[in-house]
Amino acid sequence: MAEIRRLDSESILQLYKIHTIVYNLRKDYSKEENQKADPLDHPAEWAWGAFDGKKLLAGMFELEYLMRFDGHSVKMSGISGVGTLLEARNEGHVRKILEKLLVENHEKGVIFSNLTPFDHDFYRKFGYETACARTHISINTGDMSDIESNGKFVHILPGDDTSLLAQIHSAYISNINHGIHRDSWPDNRAWKRFTREDPCTSGYFVYLWKDENDEARSYIKYQDVTEDGDHNISVTELAFKDMKGLYGALSIAGTLSPQFENFKWLAPTFIDPFDIIGDAWSVETEIRPRDMTRVINVKAALELMRRPEGKGHYVIEVEDENIDANNGKFLVEFEANEVKVTPTKKNPCLSCDILTLSQLVTGYRSLENAMYSRKEGLEVHGNENLLKRVFTQRPQHVTEYF
């Protein structure tokens, strides 16, 4: 039977080699420089593996993040780089890693876990459910020429000061669920990773936008991507303090229209793409499911989530096949400045599985919307008016890529 444990400096190279296989990458690990750890790579102890002796059969990263959730910053576990050797597949190694990882997460005080799935149904077995869909927007850059900048762009290169980017990012995520802090990692590591690509060799560009008063209000990171002969601006991140900052960043498309045909952006769903230009027919949009989330600690999540004005209480019954501590009935009592969550034997107002609860708690969907789902796992027994005021839809955006 495989041993499940965290990796160390001696075994992390095995995980990177697995990644070259499962993600169709290429890297020559016989070269000495490729056998040394990149200081901006994730530390080895953030990785889990299934071992047969010293041989790594399967592994994944568990990234330690701070996530925004209804005005709070909470511990979140980001799952990334999942891979299994061909000869070790269908033996349950990833399942065994996740089962151990999730229980340890709960014990460590982690409240949420997020990931980008290769297959949604696979991760539903571990309590993850769809969250944070994106709107894929495509607009001809010429159609964006009337978005006036009234400011200036500053090119940010590797090694440049990133403090203004960090200020904008902090303001952007302040009221967005799933927004990830970049100041929780030491030595400005997250921002060094964000700006490390040389634009001349990678085609990635980072621009800060300042208004006419020289105030930094937004930034945009994009890559020059060629598709069917067209050069496109493919936005990987756009963050802004306010509406003025948003359109300041978007004005880059018109400025670059002589050299780029299309502006493409996987935008958060709280942005209405038809606000960007006057002729809505010129905007191509497609909703794309991307990230999945799961509640790791039900009690803590219920204590921290937003609540309606006034005073009230409800009982929720939760089923979680992976974390025993989340199973049972919880009485939630709230008033203006206090919320209390306790185990109870009272009859529930609402019963749901951890998948549905994860969507409701984070505000990916409202209770009213969830009641139209064909998926099993949700039943309302009473107190429906209050529950609809509790479980509302809120802005979402997972701001990191796993």
N, C-alpha and C positions, 0 to 999 in steps of 0.2 A: 504494500500500500504506500502511495506517495506521501511524503512529509510536506505539510503546509507550513511555511514560515516566511518571514521577511528576508529580503536579499541583503547582501553586504557588498563591499567593494570588490570582492573576488568573483562574485556571481553576477553582478549587474551587466557585465559585458555579454553574458549568455542571453539576457533578455533583449538587448539591442540586436543581437544576431537573429533571435526569433522574429523580431520586428521586420528585419530585412526580408525574411521569408514570407510572413503572413501579409505584409503590406506591399509586397512587390517592389521593395527598395533595393538599392545597390550601394555597397560600401566595402572597401577592401580592408578587412580587419587584420591583414598580415602586416600592414604598415604600422610602424611604431606610434605615429601621431594619432592613429585611430584607436589605439588601445589605452589611451589616457582619457580620464574623465574631463569633460568640458565643465568648467566652473559654473556655467549657467544652466547645465542640465540638472534634472531633479536628483536629489540625493538618493543613494541606494536604499536607505531605510524606508523610503516612501514606496518601495516596490514589494510585492508579494509574489511567491512562487510555489509551485508544486514540484518537488524534487524526488528523483529516484537516485539515492546516494548523493553524489555531487552534481548530477546532471539535471539541469532545469528542463522540465517538460512543458510547463505553461506558466505564464506570469502576467502581471498587470501592475500599473502604478496606482497608488491611492494618494492623491495630492491633497495637501492640507491647506484649506482655504478659509477665509472669513467671508460670509455671504450676507447680503442685505435681505432682511425679511421684516416687512411691516414696520420699518423704522428702527430695527435692531440690527446689530452685527453678530452673527452666530456662526458656530463652527460648521463647516461643510466639507464633506469628503468627495473629491472629484475622481471618478474612475476613468483611467486612460490607459492606452497601450496594451489592451487585452490581446493575448496571443497564445497559441498552442502549437507545438510541433506536429507535423502531419502524422507521424507514427504514434502520437499520443492522444489523438482526437477521439471523441466519443467515449472517453473514459471518466468523464465527470470532474476533471481537474479544475476548471473554471468555477463550476458549481461549488466545489469544496472550498476553494479560496474565498468566494463571496460569502458563503455561510459563516466562515470564521471571521472574516473581515467585518461583516455587519454587526455581529455580536460585540466584537471589540470596539467598534465605533460607538455603540450605545454606552458601553462602560466608560469610554473616554469623554463623554459629554458632547459628542457630535449630534447635531439635530437634523441635518439633511444630508443626502448624498445625491449627486448629479452625474450624468454620463451622456455621451452621444452613442447610440446603439448601432451595431451592425444589423441587428434584427430586433424589432420592438417586442415581439412575442417571447423571445428568449429571455429578455431581462424582466418581463412581467412576472416570471416565475420567482423572482427575487424581490418583488414588491415595487419595482420601478414602473412609472407610468408617464405617458407623454406630457410634456410641459414645454412652454416657451417655443411655440412654432414661430417661424420667421416668414416675412413677406418678401419673396424674391421680386425685386423691382428692376425693370429694364426700360430705359428712356434714351432716345437719341440725344446726344449731347447738344446738338444744335437747338433742340427744343427747350434747353435749359439756359439759353443765352440771356434771357431776360431776368434771371435771378441776379440782382445787383449785389456786389460784395460790400462796397462802402468801407472797406478795410484792407488788410494785407495778409498774405500768406508768408509764413516763415518755415523754411525747410529744416527739418530736424534730422540730423545725421547720427550715425553710431558714435557714442561718446559725448554727445551734446547734453546740456542740462535738460532734465525731463521734469523739473518741478512744476512748470505750468501745465504740462500734460496731466500730471498727477492731480493738480487742483481741479481741472476740468472734469476728470474722470470721477473724482470723489463727489462733485456736485451732481454729475449725471446719474450716478447709481443711488443717490441718497434716498430716493423714494421709489426705487424699482426693485421688485423682488427678484432674487437670483443674481443681482449685480455682485461682482466679486471685487473685494478690496485688493489693491496692488501694493499697499503699504504695509501689509502684514508679514511679508517675507523680508529677511534681513538684507542689508547692503544694497538696497535698491534693485534687487535681483530681477523682480518682475518687469521693471521698466527697461533694464538692460536687455532682457530677452525681447521685449517689444520693439526696441529700436536697433537691434544688432545687425539687421540685413543691410548690406551695402547696396544702395539702389542701382548702381552701375552694373552690378553682376546679377542681382536678384530680380530687378524690376519692381521692388517694393519701395514705396515712397510714403513718408510721414510729413504732413504739413500742419502746423499750428495756425489758427486763424485769429487775428486781432482786429477789433473794431476801430472806428475812426479816432477813438480816444486811447488807443494802444492797449486796450484791455483784452486779455486772452479769453475767448468765449467758446472755442470749439477746436477740435482737431479731426483730421481724417487720415486714415492709412489705407492705401490702395495698391494694387498690383497691375501692371500692364499685362493683360492677357489677350492673346490672339485666338480668335474663334472664326472659322470659315473666312479667313482673310481679313477680318475686321480687328482693329485694335480697340480694346475695351478697357474702361476703368472698372476694375473689379474691387469693390470696397470690402476690406476685411474688418474695419472698425471705424465708426463715426460716433464721437461723443460731443455733447454740447451742454452748456449751462442753461440755455433758454432758447426761445424761438429764433431770436436774432442770431445766436450762435449756430443753430441748425442751418439756417439759410445762408449764413456766411460760409460754412463748410461746403454746402451744396453748390455754391457759386463757382467752385473750382471746375465743375463740368463744362460750363459755358466757356470759361477761360481756356480750357484744353480742347475745345471742340475741333480746332483745326487738325489735331493729331489723333483724336480718339472718336470712334463712331458712336459708341454706346456707353451709358453709365449704368452699372449693375451693382445692386446692393441687397444683401440679405438683411433687411431692416426689421427692427422689432415691430410687433403687430400693433403697438399703441400709436405708431405713426401712420396716418392716412396717406397712402401714396398719391391719391388724387388731389392732394393739396399742393403738390410740388410744382406742377405746371398747369396752365389754364385749360389746355385741350386734353381732357381725360382719355380720349380715344387713343392718344399717343403713348399712354402708359401701359406697359405689359406687366401683369402681376400674377403671382402664383403662391399660394400658401404652402409652405413646406414644413412638415413636422421635423424637428431636429432633436432637441434635448429631452431627456427623461429625468424624473426626480423621484425621490421617495423620502418619506418621513422616517428618520432613524429613532427619534424620541417623541412619541405622541404627546405625553404629558407636557414636556417642555414646549413643544410647538403650539399646543392649545393655550398655554399660559402667555406666550409672546404674541400670538396673532392678533390682528386688529379686532376690535369689538365695536358694536354699535353704541350710540349714545344712550345714556340712562342705565338702568339696572335690570338684570335678568339672569336666567339660568336655563340650562338644558343638559340632557344626558345623551352621550354618544357612545355607541358600542362599536368596538374596532376589532377586526380580525387580521392578524399578521402571522403568516406561516413561517417567517424567518426569525423574528425577534419576539420571544415569549413575553417580555416585559411590556410590549405594546398591546397585548390582548386584554380584553375586558371592557367594562363599562366605566366611563369617566363622567363625573358631575362637574360641569363648568359653571361657576358662579362669578358674575362680573358686575362691577359698578364703575363709576367715573375713574377712580384712580387705583383700582385693585381688581385682580382676577385670581380665582382660586380653583385649582383642578384637583379633585380627589377621586379615588376609586369608590364605586358605589354598587349597591345591589338594586337600585331603583330601575324601573322600566325605562328603556331608551326612547328618546324622541327620534333618533336617527341611528340606523345600523349601516356600517359600510366596511369594505375591506381596505387594506392599507393603500391600494392603488388609487381608489376613488378619493380617499382622505387626502392623499398627497396632492391631488389636483385641487381639492376644495380649500385646504389649509393655505396653500401658496397663492391662491387666487387665480390660477390658470383658467378656471371656469367657475361660474356661479352655481349654486345649488339648483336654481331653476333650470339652467342649461343642462346640468348633469342628469336631471330627472328625465331628459329626453334620450339619454344614451341607451343603446341596445345591450350594452355590457351589463352583466349581473354584478352585484356587489354594493348596491345602494337601496335602502328602503327607509322611507319616512313614515314614522308612526304617529306623529303629532307635533304640535308647536311649530307648524310649518312657517307661519309668518315671521316668527323670531329667527328661525334657522335661515331664512332667505336674507335676513338683515345681517346675519353673522357671516355666512359664506358667500361673499361677493367676488366679482371679478376685479383684479387689480393689475397694474402695468407689470409686465414680465420682460426680462432679458438676461439670459445667461451670457455674461460678457467675456467669458474665456472659452477657448476651443480645447476640447479634451482629445 
